[in-house]
Amino acid sequence: MSQTTKHTGSETIEREICKKLERIRLLKNISQAKLAEAAGVSRRTISRMENGGGISFDTFIRVMQVLNLTDHLMAMLPSSEIRPIERVGRKGKGERKNASSPRTPKTTKKWEWDSEQ
């Protein structure tokens, strides 16, 4: 994706991605009909995708799988793991844990038969 996409609308980004998928399909010499059959969608859906008509996220994933591009799906999102620089700032404290409340010992009075009155 180009640098200009960070300031454009979602429709423009979707159109750019779908055009890129069309170019990849053509480079792999796969017809719309074969891609549609392998992805389990109609040829019309593939045509609509390539013309910027929009598709569901499920269809997008299916097309990515058929084109052997699933590695790129996870690359679209940043890692949710702690970054090395954050580990340095934590000075070896390991993984972050949820905060717990301070523990205070319970002091219970021993129950006696006459103490209820």
Order of alpha helices (4+ residues) and beta strands (2+ residues): alpha-alpha-alpha-alpha-alpha-alpha
